[in-house]
Amino acid sequence: MEYTTQMDAARRGIVTKEMEIVAKKEQMELSELMKLMAEGKIIIPANKLHTCIEPNGIGSMLKTKINVNLGTSRDCVDLNKELEKVNDAVKMGAEAIMDLSSFGKTQEFRRKLTHECPAIIGTVPIYDAVVYYHKPLKEITTEEWLDIVRMHAEDGVDFMTIHCGINKNTAGRFKENKRLTNIVSRGGSIIFAWMEMTGKENPYFEHFDEILDICQKYDITLSLGDACRPGCIADASDISQIEELITLGELTRRAWEKNVQVMIEGPGHMPLDQIEANMRIQKTICKGAPFYVLGPLVTDIAPGYDHITAAIGGAIAATYGAAFLCYVTPAEHLRLPDVDDVKEGIIASKIAAHAADIAKGVKGAADWDYAMSTARKKLDWEAMFDLAIDPEKARRYRASAKPEKEDTCSMCGNFCAVKNMNRILDGEIVSIYDE
């Protein structure tokens, strides 16, 4: 039987190979998966032209997934470096790669990703329009903004961030309600500037049905961008953020009417005490559509350590309903991340995702921790290394300070509680001092 999108298939009772793969990975009954997909609460981003994809499901009741942002800039245009980051990210278990390239051979890089990379591939077409047309922002036409979406669809990307929530109305409210850091979304700032200079409506909002037709044709998941995400904790949960979210909720309904899969993008910078409420508001307004969050970063004072501020917020967000975490690296707010920054960001994000999965009782999530605890009890160092989220770092740390006795570490030595408890419970004599 023919179907247009994964959502269409789920609603018509058609089992796709992508559904079968995801159900097996998530230890979920296929019927339950399809029910939630039909309701829009689970998505499987998979462009029909991205044939090498390894499908993954995104939804708050599944394992929390992570996305890795990569791509060239005017100051760092080395495609090989970006491909190295891509390969490392895939090896480390990132489910999605988002190409945010804003300079150079962007289409060449994008097509290489969709032809060779098994991860879910996302893009932000609005960035590429500025690169592709080689002309001032004000001179880009409405039709050209839409044509760049078609190009990305034909290039095989699985999801696109489209900043369609900031229209003339929300932009007006933004100007009336002053912020500390204004609009910090790159795509949001670009489309806001274009509207201000041309006096025209946001083409992605005005021609939303045309965007949906493109998404339906290729089965592209629409990632509804949050142009008004807060860029500092002082701006969190303000009128601009919430009003845009209401608009995104309305657009979600329209997308579902055309069987287009949707996820909603969210904050941003946000104090700890506001995260749970924001997740619940999003789920209510957008009827359970998967929530994709950048962080949230829970403090503004940690440049160089923002992978940590984001991991703290990400763990809380995912516990209360976020389904997809966009990693943040130590280079956030400072420069394009290098290979080491990418690794640090991925590890921090994976820790946050796994911690949330334990908290919300995702099937099988705590099994990994049980295995690690068992290895620790046995003082089985090789098993501990194999189970570590970063085996290389764990091995390197232990090797850097070799203990006198192999069954201990240089921190405790003969004072090792695990070793001594094992021995005393086995009926052995424990001396500690003269051993």
N, C-alpha and C positions, 0 to 999 in steps of 0.2 A: 504493500500500500504506500502511496505517496503522502508525504507530509511536508509542511513548509519549515517549521522550526521544531526544536525539541519540546517546547511548550505545546505546540499543536499536536505533536505525536502523543504526548502524555494525556492530553484532553480527549483524544480519539482512541486511546487504549492501544496505541502502536508501540511496541517495545523496540527501542533502537539499540545498536551495539554500544553506544555511549552510556545509555542507562544501565545496561548489564554490567559494564565495567565499574561504574560508580557504585552501584548497589553492592557489588562484591567487595570493593575497597572499604565501604562504610559499614559493612556487616548489617545491611538494612534489607528488609523485604522489598522486592521490586515493586509490589503493589503500593506500598507506603511511599516509596520514592516517587512514583508516578503521580500519586495523589497530591503530594506536596509540590511537585513540578507544575501540575495543572493549576494549582492555586497561586503560583508565582513565588512560593516560599523557598524553593530550591531551583537553582539554575545550573545548566551545563554549558558554559561558553564553548562553542565549537563551530567556527566558520566552515561551511561545506567545502571550501577550497584549501583548508589547512589539514591536509591528509596525514601528516606525520604526528598529529597531536596525540598526547596521552591524556584522555579526558579526566576531568575532576569536577565534582559537584561543589557548589557553594551555597550554604544555607546555615542558619544558626543551630540547627539540630544535627549538623554534620561536624566532622573535624574542622577546626578553624584553619583556613588556608591563608597563605601569605603571598604577597606580590612584591617583586623587586623592580624598582625604577632604574632604568639605564638610558643611555643615549648620548649622542654627541652635542657639543655646544660650540660656539664661535671660538672659545679659548682652548677647547680640547676636542679635536676633530678626528682622533685616531680610531678608525673602525675596528682595527684588530684588537685594540685595548678593550673596546666595548664588547666584542665577541668573546674575549677571554673572561670578562665578568659574567656574560651570559652562561658560558659553559660551566663556570664555577658555581653559579647560582643553581643551575639544574642539578649538578652533582650533589649539592647540599640540600636538595629537596624542595626548592621553591616551586610552587605550583603554577605561578604566573610570572611573566616578564612584561613590563610595560615600557615600550620604546618612546621616550620623551625627546627624541632628537630634535634639535632646533637649528642645525647647521650642517652643511656638507651633503653627501650623497644619501639623503634620508630614505628614498625609495629603495635604493640598492640594499641598504641595511635591513629595512623592513621586510623586503621579499626574502632575504637570506634567512631571517628569523622564521617566517611562515613556511619556508621550504625545508628547513633543517632542524628547527627546535621543537621538542615535544611538549614544552610548556604552553599554557594558555598565553596568547599574545594579545596585548592591549596597546592602544595608541590614543593620542589626543590630536585629531585632525586639524584643529584650529592652529596648533603650532606649525604644522607642516604647510599650511596655506601661506603663511608669511614667508617660508623658505621657498616654496615652489613657484609662486607668482612673481617674485623679484620686483616688487613695487611697493610704494607706501601703503600703509595699513588702510588709510582712508579710501584708496582707489580700488580695493578689493570689492567685488560686487557680491550681491546676495547669491546669485547663481554660482559664482566661484566658490563661495563658502560651502555650498551643497555639493559641488563637483568634487571637492577634496574628500568628502565623506565617501562618495562613490569609489574614488580611487583606492582608498584604504580598504574598502569592502572587497574590491576586486583583487587587492594584494593579499587577501586571506586573513586579515586580523580577526580575532575572536570576540573582542569587546572594544568599544570605543567610548571614551569620555566625551560627552557632548554637553557643553555649557548652555543648556536651554532654559534653566530656571531663572536666570537673570534677564528679565524683560524690561520694557520701559517702566512698568509699574513698580517692580521690585527695585530697579535702579533709582527711581525717584524717591522711594522710601529710604534707600541707602543714603542718598544725599541729604535727606532731612534729619537723619539720625546719625550724627557724627561718630566715627570710630577712632580709636587710638591708632590702629595700624591700617585703616582703609581696607582695600581688597588685596589679599596676598596670593590669591590663585592666579597663576600666569594666564591660563585660558580665560578666567573671569575678567581679569584686568584688560586683556586684549579686546574681548567682545564689548566690554563697557566703554572702552575708549572709542571703538568703532561706532557704537551707537551715539555717543556724545558728538563725534565729529560729523557724522552723516545725518543725524536726526532720524534715522530709520530704526525700525524694530529689529530685535535680535532675529536673524534669519533662521536660526535653529529652533526658536520658539514659534515664529510666524509660519514656518514650513515644516512643523513637527510631523505631520502626516507623511510628507515626502521622505523624511528621515526614517520613519517607521517602515515604509515600503522598501527602502534599501536594506534595512535590518532584516526584514522578513525574507527577502529574496535570497540572502546569503546565510541566514541564521546567525546574525550578529547580536550579541548581547549588548543592550544599551546601558551604559554606565552613566547615570544622570549626575553630571558634575555639580559640585557645590561651589559656585563662584564666590559665594559669601561666607565660606568657612572662616571661622575666627583665626586670626594670625597672632593672637596673644590672649592670655587668659582674661584680660580685662574686657575683651570683645566677645567672650563666649556666651552663647545662648541669648544674643541680642535680637532685636527686631529683624534685622536683615537676614540673619541665619535662619530664624524660624519662619519668616515669611517665604523665603526661597524654598524651604522644606515643604511648606504647604503647596506651593506650585509644583514641586517634584511629585508630591502625592497625586495631584490631578493628572500629571503627565504619565505616571505609572499606570493609572487606570486606563488611559487611552492606549498605551502600549499593549497592555494585556488584551484589550479588545481586538487587537490585530495579531495576537499570539506571539508578540515580541518579548523575549526574556529581558528582565530589567534588574539592575542593582542600583542602590542609592549611595552616593558618596557623602561622607560626613567629616566632622572636624578631625583635624585642626588642633588648635591649642585650647585646653579646657581644664579647669580645676578638678581635682579628684571628686569633690562632692557633687559635681554636676553631671558626671558621666552616666550614671545609672538612669537618671531622669531623661537624658537625651536619647539613650538607646530605646527607652520605653515610648517616648514621644514619636520617634522615627517609626517604630514598629506599628504604632497606632495609625499615624497619618498615611503611611505607605503600605498598610495592610500586610505587613510581614515580609515585604520584599527584602532580599538580602542587603545588609548594610556593609559598606566598604569604607573603612576609616583610615585616615593618615594619623597614626598615633592612637589616641590623642596625646599630645605632649602636655604633661601636667604642670610644667613650670617653664618660664621663659629664660632662665638664667644659666643654661648649661650648654653653650656652644662647645662642641668637641665631645660632648657626652649625651647628645640628644637621642642616640639609640637607646639609652637607659630611660630617659624621660618618656619616650614613646612606648617602650616595652611595659612600663608601669601602667600607663593609660590604656594600652592595647589589651593587657590582661583583664583589666576591669571591664572595658568595652565588650570584649568577646564573652565574658562571663554573663553579661546582661543583654546579649543579643546580636552584637556585631559578628559577621560571618567571615569577613575577609579583612586582613590587616595589611596595609601598605607599610613595608619596612621603612625605617628611618636609619640613616647611618651616622657615624660620628662627624661626618663632614657637613651635615645639614646646616644650612644658614651660612656656610663658610666657603665651600668650593664643590666642584664635581667630585664625587667619591672615587677613590682608586680601588684597586682589587682588594686590598686589606680592609678598607672601609666597608665595601660590599659584604665581605665575610662577617665582619662584626655586626653589621645591621641585620643580616639574615639570622645569625645565631640569636641575637636579642629578640627578634620578632618570633622566631620558632619557639623560644622559651615562653614568651608571652602567650602564644597560641596554645601550646601544650598545657600550660598552667590553667588556662581558661577551660580547656576541654576536660580536665580533671574536675574542676569546680562545677561544671554543668553536667557531669556524668555521661559524657560521650562514650559510647560502647567501645571498650578495649583501651581507652586512653590511659588508665592507671596501670595497665599490665606492664608497660615499659618501666615504670617506677618500681613496681614489685620485683621485676627481674634485677634492676640495679641494686635494690636493697638486699636481695638475696646474695648477690655477688659480694657486696660489702660485708655482709655477715660472715661469709666464707673467706674473706680477705683474698678473693680471687681477682688479682689486679688485671689480668688479661681480659677477663669477662667485663670488668668495670670499664676498661678502655673501649672495648667493642660496643658497649651499650651507651657510652657517653654521647651527648649531642655534638661534641667536637672531639673525636678520638685523638686527633693529632695534638691538640693543645694539652689534653690530659696526659698523654704519654710524655710530651716535652716537659711539662711541669715536674712530673715525678723524676724523670731522668736528670733534671737540673740540680737535684739535691738528693743524691742516693742515700738511703738509710743504711745503718750498720747491719740491720737484719732485714731480709727481703720481705718478711711477713708484717713489717711495720712501715711507717713513713717517717720522714725527718721531723715532723711536727710533734709526735707523741713518743715514738720509740717504744721502749718497754712499758710506758704508761698507757699504751693503746687499750682503750676500754673494750673494744670489740675482741681483740686477742685475749685479754684477761678474762672476760666474761665467758668466752667459748671454753677456755681451759678450766675455770672454776666450776662451771656447770657440767663439765665432763669428769669432774672428780680429781683434777690435777692440783698440785700445789703451785701457788702463784707467789713469787718472791719479789719480782720487779727490780729491786735495787741491785742485786748481785748477779743478775742474769747476763 
